[in-house]
Every structure is written in C-alpha cells, then in structure tokens.
C-alpha cells in the first residue's frame, strides 16, 4: 500500500545521522525538578553502573573527565562526579556552603556529604605544637617582612586554638567535605562542573575531583553499599564551631528567639517567629497554601499569639471564618451588609507622623485611595467610561471635597472647636466628605462623559436605588479604640460586585484609621484572599503603594493570605507584594504549582517535596535566607476556637461555649426588676 511505502521511506535506522542528531537534542535539556529525580531503585538495582575514563565516548561526546554513569528509571542515564573540598582561606564562616547546597550553577544537581570523625584533643594539641615550633623557627630565619607577618598571624591563630582545646571550649574533629554533582546531559553536566569549581575557587574553597576513584567515592554516600575508605588527604581537622559553619541550617533553621512560638520543627524544637525581628527590613509577610492546607488556622495562631505579646491586629475576613473566635475573645467583629448598623467612610483620614516627628494629614494618599475605589466602582459596570478626562475630573473633585470640608495638611484642620462655656473648650472631628457628594459634583459637570460616569457611580451612593450597594456612602460609625484586635467581614455582601469592593474599601480605610492611628504601636493588618485587591487593575497599584511603602513607616506589618503564588505574579502589585515580604509561610501545594514556587522562593528539592505531601498545619517558613519546616501547634483552647472541621468534637464544643457566652451576656443586659437585689 502507498501508506506503508511512505512510512518506510521516512523511517531512519539507528545508525543514520538524523536519528543521532534527534537523540542528542532530546537529551540536551536537564529534566525538571521531578522528571529527572533519581528513585531509590536507581541506587539499589541500577540497570547500568559504569566508571568512565576521560578518553571514553558517551552519547557521541568525549567524556574528558573521570565520572560514573548510572542507568536510571526516570531518565535513560545519569552522570556523577565526586569532589572533596579543600578550604584554603584558613577560616570558616556561617553559611559558607549555602550556595553549594542550592546548586544554582546550571543544568545539574548537587548533593553534599560531610564525613565527621571524632579526634583526640591531645593528639591535635601535639600536632599544633609541632606546627608552632616549625613556624617560630622559620620566622627567625625569614628575611621577607610580608612572609614574617603572615607566619605571625598563623602563630596567633594556633595559640588561640590551643587555648580553646586545652580548656575544652572546643572539640576537634577530622572532617571531609564531599560534593557529588550529577546531571543527565553530558555536555551540560561538564559545563555545570566547571562552573561549580570556578565559583568556589573564588572563595578559596578548592574542589578536588576523586579522579581514578569516582565509583568508590560515590559508594561512600550510599547506605546499602559496603563501607568505603576515604583517603587521609581528604580530611582536615576542624573545631566544633568551624564544623557547625558547614551546615546550611547550623543555627537551627529560623534564628528568631523572640516573638511568638508557632510550633515545632522536625527535631521537636520550638520555632519562634518575630515579625519585628531587628534583622528584617520590614514586617510584611505572605501566607500561601491550597484550600484545606491550614492557611486560616495558621493565620489565627499568629494573630491570637501576637495579641498576647502586645501587638494589635485587624483582619479583613473574606469568608467569615474568624467570627466565632473573635466573639469568644470578646473582640469587635463587624459584618458589613445592608442591615448592618456599622459603616465606614472611605474618605476618613488620620494624622500621620513623619520620620522627623512632623505631624500632618496625608491628603494626597487618602485622595488616591478614594480615587482608586471610585474607579473600581465605575469599572464594575463599564471600564470604557473611565476615559482620561473622567479620571482627571474625579481626582480633582475628590481633592476639592476635602478642601470644601475645611480639611488640609494641617492636623488642626481635622477638628472643629465646640465651645460650651467661657472656661471649657472641647473639640470633635469634622464631618468627612462622602461618595454621594462626589456623585452630585460629577452630575453637575459640563462634560457629558463625566455625567455618564456619574450614572455608573450612582448605585453605590444613597442617590441610587440599591441600599445594599450604598453601604460605603455616609459618615463612619466605627472608631477603633481600646481593643487589641478587630475583625471586618465581607462575607454577607454580594460575592461578584460588593464583596471585592468591600474588601478594597476596608483595606484602604484601615491604612488611614488603623495603621496611622498610633505609630508607636506594633500592628498587623491581615487581608484574606488578598489577590482580589492586588490583582485588580484599578486598586492594586494604589493599595500596594500604600501597604508596602507606607505601612513600614507606621509600624505596621501587612499579611497577605492567598491560595497560590501564581495569582500574585499576574500583576505588578502582586509582584511587589512578593518582593517586599521577607516572610513567606507556605502550606501544601499542588504538583502543577510546585515548580513555580520552588523557582520564585528558592526552595530546596527536599522542601518542594515536603510541600507536595504536607498535611494540614504543616508549613515551610522562609524568612529572608533562613527556612525551616514547621508543624503548627495550637493549645487545646486555641484548637477549640480555630478548628473548622465539623467532624471534630472541638468544633461543637466551641458552639456550646459561644452559646453560653452569648446567653450570659444577654442576662447581664436584662434590667433589674423593682425591688430585685443585684447579685
């Protein structure tokens, strides 16, 4: 048949150049994080184990170095080279091997094995004594002053080491640092090894390949292989403190020793977390995790314990999940809806304090926030109505509203005097502008496009016919004073239109009335489902500008809670949140998202694997360049307050506690009958 003849004519034999080229191209790229990961069976029962010589050829490429080829299951073959590190700088420093552990040198992987053998302090003191005698003798004969200075420095170092060993301040250990590089494409792997050697030679750490003994060196790190001898020249004597410097997590993962305890690490040690740690550039953080990963539970532990050490918190609650524990703690929890008596005015302003102590009202920041909210309201119905002239008109109209209300940059302009007698004078805040006033201002404009935009704003004011949409038009009835925590819920608002608007309005209002209220007070603002703000083209930029630029100056930390990192990376505001949040708490992730998170947050392969199998309440906490696996642990009472699992008896225990508390409060509000004695 013609079809068969055509198929045979295009088929190449394995010896033809086209097929060889195709196979080379397919093997060039290093597999992804999980595609090329060696499995246990690759070491237990590999299909091929071959020690390659420099003159050998593999995949059509001259090997050029001593290495080991092992046949795998996930990939056809993998190449390995072992190196032993020689430290020539004469000293060690904390984290000196961190770059080596990350292995960011190209297409390849790195494993590190540190072989440690206890050494006798007496023997080490004898060796140091012989070295000291030799140096003193050489110094007496040396005529070059620079060499004499170098030897004198070494003499002083030896004397310090002798002192520490004699007093048993330090212990000595014979230590060998073995580095195992591996890759699936030979050409890329050779480049990877060359980059690795050059990078660490610049740090005076020379990686000596185990040429001629590559297979034996590889076997030393495999637990099931017979014990292999590591040659004496690969060992160096190090004291305890020097040995600790070699480990990436030598200081126990997170080095915070202040703040709150979140849980325990893999060794059962308590993990401290302090948003105001002196080493941090700011207090912002992001909490990530898929649905059911325990984001809310972790957030509640942080908020509850932060209040106990004197910090104030405010949470914008997207789903209403914080209501019951707020009520049990006796904290204000405001649910916004058409029937709610509580209102907040987006125009509200507070007095700010500059770094030099100057007090002022930031009219420009407040105007930008209101402007962004109005843009969002209008764009809900028709984004095309926001022409350039309309935007300019709205910005100028908002600023004119403040001026007409008598509010300027002067803090005194925020208040009006109310004199009750010739001897007593009281003050109270001026009435703030309102959204309804902006609508009337736009409605009377000479520009047709502004009047059309005004009709789109009208439903969100009292001039419209939708009371549930106009809840942010009017004077505020909320004043934040006297409590360590406040909850603001938007779950009763319309999900498609008013809930995102409410989330934005409350978050921006908190910037003016919570963050700026008391600069000396440490405060945390928690935004649930923060992507609804950061990903918004109208309000994302102004909010990110206010939160990640101004919050630090007001002693406030922003906590953005969201399901995935990819939703934040879609916008400049989201990217700003990632870059300006030194604290990241990551819960369980999906396979499809793990590569993006690993690359963005520089997670190790072990950390990435942990996030794929993590259970609820198991997280990785990354603070700048430190990270640790944390098992969130709540107290018995906290668990009762926080759990959302209806199959958990603690869930129903909380319901009973809440009924008892609300019943007792209602009894206290019942007026006493005439003649009844108060108990």
C-alpha positions as CSV (number, residue, x, y, z in Angstrom):
1,X,0.0,0.0,0.0
2,X,1.2,3.6,-0.7
3,X,0.9,4.5,3.0
4,X,3.3,1.7,4.0
5,X,5.8,2.6,1.4
6,X,5.8,6.2,2.5
7,X,6.3,5.2,6.1
8,X,9.3,3.0,5.3
9,X,10.8,5.7,3.1
10,X,10.8,8.2,6.0
11,X,12.0,5.8,8.7
12,X,15.6,6.2,9.7
13,X,17.8,3.4,11.0
14,X,19.6,4.0,14.4
15,X,22.9,4.5,12.5
16,X,21.7,7.4,10.4
17,X,22.9,10.9,11.3
18,X,19.4,12.4,11.5
19,X,18.4,9.9,14.3
20,X,21.6,10.6,16.1
21,X,21.0,14.3,16.0
22,X,17.4,13.9,17.2
23,X,18.5,11.7,20.1
24,X,21.2,14.3,21.1
25,X,18.7,17.1,21.0
26,X,16.2,15.2,23.2
27,X,18.9,14.6,25.8
28,X,20.3,18.1,25.9
29,X,17.9,19.6,28.4
30,X,18.1,18.7,32.0
31,X,14.7,17.3,33.2
32,X,12.6,19.3,35.5
33,X,12.6,19.1,39.3
34,X,10.7,15.9,39.5
35,X,11.1,14.4,35.9
36,X,14.7,13.6,36.4
37,X,14.8,12.9,40.1
38,X,16.7,9.6,40.9
39,X,14.5,7.0,42.5
40,X,15.7,4.6,45.3
41,X,15.7,1.7,42.8
42,X,18.3,3.6,40.8
43,X,20.8,3.0,43.6
44,X,19.5,-0.3,44.8
45,X,19.4,-2.1,41.5
46,X,20.7,0.2,38.7
47,X,20.4,-1.0,35.1
48,X,24.0,0.2,34.4
49,X,27.0,1.1,36.5
50,X,30.0,2.2,34.5
51,X,33.1,4.2,35.6
52,X,34.0,6.3,32.6
53,X,37.6,7.3,31.7
54,X,38.5,10.7,30.1
55,X,39.0,9.0,26.7
56,X,35.6,7.3,26.7
57,X,32.7,8.4,24.5
58,X,29.1,8.7,25.7
59,X,26.2,10.0,23.7
60,X,28.6,10.9,20.9
61,X,30.6,13.2,23.3
62,X,34.1,12.7,24.6
63,X,33.8,12.3,28.4
64,X,37.0,14.2,29.1
65,X,36.9,13.6,32.9
66,X,36.6,10.7,35.3
67,X,33.0,10.1,36.2
68,X,30.3,7.4,36.8
69,X,27.4,6.6,34.6
70,X,24.3,5.0,36.2
71,X,21.3,3.8,34.3
72,X,18.0,5.1,35.8
73,X,14.3,4.7,35.7
74,X,13.0,8.2,35.2
75,X,15.9,9.0,32.8
76,X,17.9,6.8,30.5
77,X,21.2,7.5,32.3
78,X,22.7,9.9,34.8
79,X,26.3,11.1,35.3
80,X,28.0,11.6,38.6
81,X,31.3,13.3,39.7
82,X,32.6,13.4,43.3
83,X,34.8,16.2,44.6
84,X,36.5,16.7,48.0
85,X,36.6,20.3,49.3
86,X,39.9,21.8,50.4
87,X,39.5,25.0,52.5
88,X,42.5,27.3,51.7
89,X,41.2,30.5,53.4
90,X,42.4,29.4,56.8
91,X,39.0,30.1,58.4
92,X,35.3,29.1,58.1
93,X,32.2,31.2,58.3
94,X,28.5,30.6,58.8
95,X,26.7,29.5,55.7
96,X,29.9,29.1,53.7
97,X,28.4,26.1,51.9
98,X,24.9,27.5,51.4
99,X,25.5,28.3,47.7
100,X,26.8,24.8,47.2
101,X,23.6,23.4,48.8
102,X,21.5,25.5,46.4
103,X,23.5,24.3,43.4
104,X,22.4,27.2,41.1
105,X,25.2,26.8,38.6
106,X,23.3,25.5,35.6
107,X,21.7,22.2,34.5
108,X,22.6,19.8,37.2
109,X,22.1,18.8,40.8
110,X,24.3,18.9,43.9
111,X,24.4,16.6,47.0
112,X,26.7,17.2,49.9
113,X,28.1,14.6,52.4
114,X,30.1,15.7,55.4
115,X,32.1,12.9,56.9
116,X,33.0,13.6,60.6
117,X,35.2,11.5,62.9
118,X,36.0,12.5,66.5
119,X,39.6,13.3,67.1
120,X,41.6,13.3,70.3
121,X,42.3,16.7,71.7
122,X,45.7,15.5,73.0
123,X,46.8,14.4,69.5
124,X,45.6,17.6,68.0
125,X,47.5,19.7,70.6
126,X,50.7,17.7,69.8
127,X,50.2,18.4,66.1
128,X,49.6,22.1,66.7
129,X,52.7,22.2,69.0
130,X,54.9,20.8,66.2
131,X,53.4,23.2,63.7
132,X,54.1,26.1,66.1
133,X,57.7,25.1,66.6
134,X,58.3,25.0,62.9
135,X,56.7,28.4,62.3
136,X,58.8,30.0,65.1
137,X,61.9,28.5,63.6
138,X,61.0,29.7,60.1
139,X,60.2,33.2,61.4
140,X,63.7,33.5,62.9
141,X,65.3,32.7,59.5
142,X,62.9,34.5,57.2
143,X,64.1,37.8,55.7
144,X,60.9,38.8,53.9
145,X,58.8,41.1,56.2
146,X,55.5,40.2,54.5
147,X,56.1,36.5,54.9
148,X,57.0,37.1,58.6
149,X,53.7,38.9,59.1
150,X,51.8,36.0,57.5
151,X,53.5,33.5,59.8
152,X,53.0,35.7,62.8
153,X,49.2,35.7,62.1
154,X,49.2,31.9,61.8
155,X,51.2,31.6,65.1
156,X,48.5,33.7,66.9
157,X,45.7,31.5,65.4
158,X,47.4,28.4,66.6
159,X,47.8,29.7,70.1
160,X,44.1,30.6,70.2
161,X,43.2,27.1,69.0
162,X,45.5,25.5,71.6
163,X,43.8,27.6,74.4
164,X,40.3,26.5,73.4
165,X,41.3,22.9,73.1
166,X,43.1,22.8,76.5
167,X,40.1,24.4,78.2
168,X,37.7,22.1,76.3
169,X,35.9,25.1,74.9
170,X,36.1,23.3,71.6
171,X,36.4,19.7,70.4
172,X,38.4,18.7,67.4
173,X,37.0,16.5,64.5
174,X,38.5,15.0,61.4
175,X,36.2,16.3,58.7
176,X,35.9,15.6,55.0
177,X,33.5,17.6,52.7
178,X,32.3,15.6,49.8
179,X,30.4,17.2,46.9
180,X,28.5,15.0,44.4
181,X,27.4,16.6,41.2
182,X,25.0,14.9,38.8
183,X,23.3,15.5,35.5
184,X,21.5,13.8,32.7
185,X,23.1,15.5,29.7
186,X,26.9,15.0,29.4
187,X,27.7,18.3,27.6
188,X,25.6,20.4,30.1
189,X,27.0,18.4,33.0
190,X,30.6,19.2,32.1
191,X,29.8,22.9,31.9
192,X,28.0,22.6,35.3
193,X,31.0,21.0,37.0
194,X,33.3,23.7,35.5
195,X,31.1,26.5,36.8
196,X,30.9,24.8,40.2
197,X,34.7,24.6,40.5
198,X,35.3,28.1,39.4
199,X,32.6,29.6,41.7
200,X,34.1,28.1,44.8
201,X,37.8,28.6,43.8
202,X,36.9,32.4,44.1
203,X,36.0,31.7,47.8
204,X,39.3,29.8,48.4
205,X,37.4,26.5,48.5
206,X,39.0,24.2,46.0
207,X,37.0,21.2,44.9
208,X,39.5,18.3,44.1
209,X,37.9,15.6,41.9
210,X,38.3,12.0,43.1
211,X,39.9,11.0,39.8
212,X,40.5,7.3,39.4
213,X,38.3,6.6,42.5
214,X,35.0,8.1,41.3
215,X,33.0,4.9,41.8
216,X,34.4,4.3,45.3
217,X,33.7,7.9,46.2
218,X,30.1,7.6,45.1
219,X,29.6,4.4,47.1
220,X,30.7,6.2,50.3
221,X,27.3,8.1,50.4
222,X,25.1,5.1,49.6
223,X,24.0,3.4,52.9
224,X,23.5,0.0,51.3
225,X,27.0,-0.2,49.8
226,X,29.9,-1.8,51.7
227,X,31.9,0.7,53.7
228,X,34.5,2.5,51.6
229,X,37.8,4.0,52.7
230,X,38.2,7.8,52.4
231,X,41.8,8.7,51.9
232,X,43.6,10.6,54.7
233,X,44.4,13.5,52.4
234,X,40.8,14.4,52.1
235,X,40.4,15.0,55.8
236,X,41.1,18.3,57.7
237,X,40.9,18.9,61.4
238,X,38.2,21.3,62.5
239,X,36.9,22.5,65.9
240,X,33.3,22.4,66.9
241,X,32.4,25.9,65.9
242,X,34.1,25.5,62.5
243,X,32.2,22.3,61.8
244,X,28.9,24.0,62.6
245,X,29.6,26.6,59.9
246,X,29.5,23.9,57.2
247,X,25.8,23.0,57.7
248,X,23.2,25.1,55.8
249,X,20.9,25.0,58.9
250,X,23.7,25.1,61.5
251,X,21.8,27.6,63.7
252,X,18.5,25.6,63.8
253,X,16.7,26.9,60.7
254,X,15.0,30.1,61.9
255,X,17.3,32.0,64.3
256,X,14.5,34.1,65.9
257,X,14.5,33.8,69.7
258,X,11.8,36.4,70.3
259,X,8.2,36.9,69.2
260,X,5.6,34.0,69.3
261,X,6.1,30.3,69.1
262,X,4.3,28.8,66.1
263,X,5.0,25.2,66.6
264,X,7.9,22.7,66.4
265,X,10.4,21.8,63.8
266,X,11.4,18.4,62.6
267,X,13.6,17.8,65.7
268,X,10.8,18.7,68.1
269,X,12.3,22.1,69.0
270,X,10.1,25.2,69.4
271,X,10.1,27.5,66.4
272,X,9.9,31.2,67.2
273,X,8.6,33.8,64.8
274,X,9.0,37.6,65.2
275,X,7.7,40.0,62.5
276,X,9.6,42.8,64.2
277,X,13.0,41.0,64.4
278,X,15.8,43.5,64.1
279,X,17.3,41.7,61.1
280,X,14.2,42.1,59.0
281,X,13.9,45.1,56.6
282,X,10.1,45.3,57.2
283,X,7.3,43.3,58.8
284,X,5.3,42.2,55.7
285,X,4.5,38.6,55.1
286,X,2.6,36.2,52.7
287,X,0.8,33.1,53.7
288,X,0.3,30.6,50.8
289,X,-1.5,27.3,50.6
290,X,-4.1,25.5,48.6
291,X,-7.7,25.1,50.0
292,X,-7.6,22.9,53.1
293,X,-3.8,23.4,53.7
294,X,-4.5,25.2,57.0
295,X,-3.9,28.8,56.0
296,X,-6.7,30.2,58.2
297,X,-5.6,28.0,61.1
298,X,-2.0,29.2,60.8
299,X,-3.2,32.9,60.5
300,X,-5.3,32.6,63.6
301,X,-2.5,31.2,65.6
302,X,-0.2,34.1,64.6
303,X,-2.9,36.7,65.3
304,X,-4.0,35.3,68.6
305,X,-0.5,34.9,70.0
306,X,0.6,38.3,68.6
307,X,-2.1,40.0,70.6
308,X,-0.8,38.2,73.7
309,X,2.6,39.9,73.3
310,X,1.1,43.4,72.9
311,X,0.6,43.7,69.1
312,X,-2.7,44.9,67.7
313,X,-4.3,43.1,64.7
314,X,-7.0,43.9,62.2
315,X,-8.3,41.2,59.8
316,X,-10.4,41.7,56.7
317,X,-12.4,38.4,56.6
318,X,-13.5,37.2,53.2
319,X,-15.5,34.1,54.3
320,X,-16.4,35.0,57.9
321,X,-14.2,32.3,59.3
322,X,-12.8,34.4,62.2
323,X,-16.2,35.4,63.7
324,X,-16.6,32.8,66.4
325,X,-13.2,33.0,67.9
326,X,-13.4,36.8,67.9
327,X,-16.7,36.6,69.7
328,X,-15.3,34.1,72.3
329,X,-12.4,36.5,72.9
330,X,-14.7,39.5,73.3
331,X,-13.2,41.3,70.4
332,X,-15.2,43.6,68.0
333,X,-16.3,41.8,64.8
334,X,-18.1,43.9,62.2
335,X,-20.1,42.2,59.5
336,X,-21.0,44.6,56.7
337,X,-24.4,44.2,55.0
338,X,-27.4,46.2,54.1
339,X,-28.9,45.7,57.6
340,X,-25.7,46.3,59.5
341,X,-25.7,49.4,61.6
342,X,-21.9,49.8,61.2
343,X,-20.5,51.9,58.4
344,X,-17.1,53.2,57.4
345,X,-16.4,56.2,55.1
346,X,-13.6,55.8,52.6
347,X,-12.9,59.5,52.9
348,X,-11.8,59.2,56.6
349,X,-8.3,60.5,57.3
350,X,-6.0,60.3,60.4
351,X,-2.9,62.3,61.4
352,X,0.4,60.9,60.1
353,X,3.8,61.4,61.7
354,X,6.9,61.8,59.6
355,X,10.3,60.3,60.4
356,X,11.4,63.7,61.9
357,X,8.4,63.8,64.1
358,X,6.4,66.2,61.9
359,X,2.6,65.6,62.2
360,X,0.4,66.1,59.1
361,X,-2.6,64.9,57.2
362,X,-1.7,62.9,54.1
363,X,-4.5,64.3,51.9
364,X,-2.7,63.1,48.7
365,X,-2.6,59.4,49.9
366,X,-6.2,59.5,51.1
367,X,-7.4,61.1,47.8
368,X,-5.6,58.4,45.8
369,X,-7.2,55.7,47.8
370,X,-10.7,57.1,47.3
371,X,-10.0,57.7,43.7
372,X,-8.9,54.1,43.1
373,X,-12.1,52.8,44.9
374,X,-14.3,55.0,42.7
375,X,-12.5,53.8,39.6
376,X,-13.3,50.2,40.7
377,X,-17.0,51.0,41.3
378,X,-17.4,52.6,37.8
379,X,-15.4,49.9,36.1
380,X,-17.7,47.3,37.6
381,X,-20.3,48.3,35.0
382,X,-18.2,49.8,32.2
383,X,-14.5,50.3,32.2
384,X,-14.6,52.2,28.9
385,X,-16.3,55.0,30.8
386,X,-13.1,55.8,32.6
387,X,-11.6,58.0,30.0
388,X,-8.6,60.2,30.7
389,X,-10.7,63.3,31.2
390,X,-13.0,61.4,33.6
391,X,-10.1,60.2,35.7
392,X,-8.6,63.7,35.9
393,X,-12.0,65.2,36.8
394,X,-12.6,62.6,39.6
395,X,-9.2,63.1,41.1
396,X,-9.7,66.9,41.2
397,X,-13.2,66.6,42.5
398,X,-12.1,64.4,45.4
399,X,-9.4,66.9,46.4
400,X,-12.0,69.7,46.2
401,X,-14.3,67.8,48.5
402,X,-11.6,67.8,51.2
403,X,-10.9,71.5,50.7
404,X,-14.6,72.3,50.9
405,X,-14.8,70.4,54.1
406,X,-12.0,72.5,55.5
407,X,-9.5,69.6,55.7
408,X,-5.9,70.4,54.8
409,X,-2.5,69.1,55.6
410,X,-2.6,70.9,58.9
411,X,-3.6,68.4,61.7
412,X,-5.7,71.1,63.4
413,X,-8.0,71.2,60.4
414,X,-9.2,67.7,61.2
415,X,-11.1,69.1,64.2
416,X,-13.6,71.8,64.9
417,X,-13.9,73.6,68.2
418,X,-17.2,73.4,70.2
419,X,-17.1,76.0,73.0
420,X,-19.6,75.1,75.7
421,X,-18.6,77.9,78.1
422,X,-16.1,80.7,78.6
423,X,-13.8,78.3,80.5
424,X,-14.2,74.9,78.8
425,X,-13.5,74.2,75.2
426,X,-13.9,70.8,73.5
427,X,-13.0,69.5,70.1
428,X,-14.6,67.0,67.7
429,X,-13.7,65.7,64.3
430,X,-15.1,67.4,61.3
431,X,-17.6,65.6,59.1
432,X,-15.8,63.9,56.2
433,X,-16.7,64.2,52.5
434,X,-18.9,61.4,51.1
435,X,-19.3,59.4,47.9
436,X,-22.8,60.9,47.5
437,X,-21.2,64.4,47.3
438,X,-18.8,63.2,44.6
439,X,-21.7,61.9,42.6
440,X,-23.6,65.2,42.8
441,X,-20.4,67.0,41.8
442,X,-19.9,64.8,38.7
443,X,-23.6,65.0,37.8
444,X,-23.4,68.8,37.5
445,X,-20.3,68.7,35.3
446,X,-20.3,70.3,31.8
447,X,-18.7,67.3,30.3
448,X,-21.0,64.6,29.0
449,X,-18.6,61.8,29.6
450,X,-18.3,62.8,33.3
451,X,-22.1,62.8,33.7
452,X,-22.3,59.4,32.1
453,X,-19.6,58.1,34.6
454,X,-21.7,59.7,37.4
455,X,-24.6,57.5,36.5
456,X,-22.4,54.4,36.9
457,X,-21.3,55.6,40.3
458,X,-24.9,56.4,41.4
459,X,-25.8,52.9,42.5
460,X,-23.0,53.0,45.1
461,X,-24.5,56.1,46.7
462,X,-27.6,57.0,48.6
463,X,-28.9,58.6,45.5
464,X,-29.3,55.2,43.9
465,X,-31.9,52.5,44.4
466,X,-29.8,49.7,45.9
467,X,-29.3,50.1,49.7
468,X,-27.0,47.0,49.8
469,X,-24.6,48.8,47.3
470,X,-24.5,52.1,49.1
471,X,-23.1,50.9,52.4
472,X,-19.9,52.9,52.0
473,X,-21.7,56.2,51.4
474,X,-22.0,58.1,54.7
475,X,-20.2,59.1,57.9
476,X,-18.4,56.3,59.8
477,X,-19.9,54.8,62.8
478,X,-16.7,52.8,63.7
479,X,-13.9,54.1,65.9
480,X,-11.0,51.7,66.7
481,X,-10.0,52.3,70.3
482,X,-9.4,50.1,73.3
483,X,-9.1,46.6,71.8
484,X,-6.1,44.5,70.7
485,X,-7.9,43.1,67.7
486,X,-10.7,44.0,65.2
487,X,-12.5,41.9,62.6
488,X,-14.2,43.2,59.5
489,X,-16.3,40.6,57.5
490,X,-17.4,41.0,53.9
491,X,-19.0,37.5,53.5
492,X,-22.5,38.8,53.7
493,X,-22.0,41.1,50.7
494,X,-22.8,40.3,47.1
495,X,-20.0,38.0,46.0
496,X,-19.5,39.3,42.5
497,X,-19.7,43.0,43.0
498,X,-19.8,44.3,46.6
499,X,-17.5,41.7,48.3
500,X,-14.4,42.7,46.2
501,X,-15.4,46.4,46.6
502,X,-15.9,45.9,50.4
503,X,-12.6,44.2,50.7
504,X,-10.8,47.1,49.0
505,X,-12.7,49.8,50.9
506,X,-12.0,48.3,54.3
507,X,-8.3,47.6,53.5
508,X,-7.7,51.2,52.4
509,X,-9.7,52.5,55.4
510,X,-7.5,50.5,57.7
511,X,-4.5,52.1,56.2
512,X,-5.7,55.6,57.3
513,X,-7.5,54.7,60.5
514,X,-5.6,51.8,62.0
515,X,-2.1,51.8,60.6
516,X,-1.6,55.6,61.1
517,X,-3.6,55.9,64.4
518,X,-0.6,55.1,66.7
519,X,2.8,54.9,65.2
520,X,4.4,53.7,68.4
521,X,2.1,50.6,68.5
522,X,3.1,47.5,66.6
523,X,0.2,46.5,64.3
524,X,-0.6,43.7,61.8
525,X,-3.2,44.0,59.0
526,X,-4.4,40.6,57.7
527,X,-6.1,40.5,54.3
528,X,-7.8,37.2,53.4
529,X,-7.9,36.4,49.7
530,X,-5.6,39.3,49.1
531,X,-5.4,38.5,45.3
532,X,-8.8,40.2,45.0
533,X,-7.1,43.5,45.7
534,X,-3.6,43.1,44.3
535,X,-4.8,41.6,41.0
536,X,-7.3,44.4,40.4
537,X,-6.2,46.9,37.7
538,X,-7.8,49.9,39.4
539,X,-6.9,49.5,43.1
540,X,-4.0,47.0,43.1
541,X,-1.3,49.6,42.4
542,X,-2.5,52.3,44.9
543,X,-3.1,49.7,47.6
544,X,0.4,48.1,47.1
545,X,1.9,51.5,47.1
546,X,0.2,52.4,50.4
547,X,0.7,49.0,52.0
548,X,4.3,48.2,51.1
549,X,5.7,51.7,51.2
550,X,3.8,53.4,54.0
551,X,3.0,50.6,56.4
552,X,6.6,50.3,57.5
553,X,6.7,53.9,58.4
554,X,3.6,53.5,60.6
555,X,5.0,50.4,62.4
556,X,2.5,48.1,60.6
557,X,3.0,44.7,59.0
558,X,1.0,43.6,56.0
559,X,-0.1,39.9,55.9
560,X,-1.5,38.8,52.5
561,X,-3.2,35.4,52.6
562,X,-3.8,33.7,49.3
563,X,-4.0,30.2,47.8
564,X,-1.2,30.4,45.2
565,X,1.8,32.4,44.2
566,X,0.8,32.4,40.5
567,X,-2.2,34.6,41.2
568,X,0.1,37.3,42.7
569,X,2.6,37.0,39.8
570,X,-0.1,38.1,37.3
571,X,0.2,41.8,38.3
572,X,2.8,44.3,39.2
573,X,1.1,44.9,42.6
574,X,1.3,41.1,43.3
575,X,5.0,41.0,42.4
576,X,5.6,44.0,44.7
577,X,3.9,42.0,47.5
578,X,6.2,39.0,46.9
579,X,9.4,41.1,46.7
580,X,8.6,43.3,49.7
581,X,7.5,40.5,52.0
582,X,10.6,39.0,53.7
583,X,8.4,36.4,55.5
584,X,6.7,33.6,53.5
585,X,4.7,30.8,55.1
586,X,3.9,28.1,52.6
587,X,1.4,25.3,53.1
588,X,0.6,22.3,51.0
589,X,0.8,22.9,47.2
590,X,-0.4,21.1,44.0
591,X,2.0,19.4,41.6
592,X,1.2,21.9,38.9
593,X,2.3,24.9,41.1
594,X,5.4,23.5,42.9
595,X,7.9,24.3,40.2
596,X,6.9,28.0,40.1
597,X,7.0,28.3,43.8
598,X,10.4,26.5,44.0
599,X,11.9,28.8,41.5
600,X,10.4,32.0,42.9
601,X,11.2,31.3,46.6
602,X,14.4,29.3,46.0
603,X,13.1,26.2,47.8
604,X,15.4,23.2,48.0
605,X,14.3,19.9,46.4
606,X,13.5,18.5,49.9
607,X,11.4,21.5,50.8
608,X,9.5,21.2,47.5
609,X,8.9,17.5,48.1
610,X,7.7,18.2,51.6
611,X,5.1,20.7,50.3
612,X,3.6,18.1,48.0
613,X,2.9,15.7,50.8
614,X,2.4,18.1,53.7
615,X,-0.7,17.7,55.9
616,X,-2.9,20.4,57.3
617,X,-0.9,22.7,59.6
618,X,2.5,21.6,58.2
619,X,4.3,24.5,56.6
620,X,7.6,25.8,55.4
621,X,8.5,29.2,56.9
622,X,11.0,31.2,54.9
623,X,12.4,34.4,56.4
624,X,14.9,36.1,54.1
625,X,17.6,33.4,53.6
626,X,16.5,31.2,56.5
627,X,13.9,28.5,56.3
628,X,12.5,25.7,58.4
629,X,9.8,23.1,58.3
630,X,7.2,24.0,61.0
631,X,4.4,21.9,62.4
632,X,1.9,24.4,63.6
633,X,0.7,23.5,67.2
634,X,-2.2,25.2,68.9
635,X,-3.1,24.9,72.5
636,X,-6.3,22.9,73.4
637,X,-8.3,26.1,73.8
638,X,-6.9,27.6,70.6
639,X,-7.8,24.4,68.7
640,X,-11.4,24.7,70.0
641,X,-11.6,28.3,68.8
642,X,-9.9,27.7,65.4
643,X,-11.0,24.3,64.0
644,X,-13.4,24.4,61.1
645,X,-13.8,20.6,60.8
646,X,-17.4,19.7,61.8
647,X,-16.3,16.1,62.4
648,X,-14.0,17.4,65.2
649,X,-15.7,17.3,68.7
650,X,-13.8,20.6,69.4
651,X,-15.9,22.3,66.6
652,X,-19.1,21.5,68.5
653,X,-17.5,22.4,71.8
654,X,-16.9,25.9,70.5
655,X,-20.6,26.2,69.6
656,X,-21.6,25.3,73.1
657,X,-19.1,27.8,74.6
658,X,-20.4,30.5,72.3
659,X,-24.0,29.8,73.3
660,X,-23.0,30.0,77.0
661,X,-21.1,33.2,76.5
662,X,-23.9,34.9,74.5
663,X,-26.5,33.8,76.9
664,X,-24.6,35.1,79.9
665,X,-24.1,38.5,78.1
666,X,-27.8,38.7,77.3
667,X,-28.6,38.1,81.0
668,X,-26.3,40.8,82.1
669,X,-28.1,43.3,79.8
670,X,-31.6,42.5,81.3
671,X,-32.7,45.4,83.6
672,X,-33.3,44.6,87.2
673,X,-37.0,44.5,88.4
674,X,-38.1,46.9,91.0
675,X,-37.0,45.7,94.4
676,X,-34.7,43.0,93.0
677,X,-31.3,42.9,94.6
678,X,-28.2,42.8,92.3
679,X,-26.2,39.6,92.9
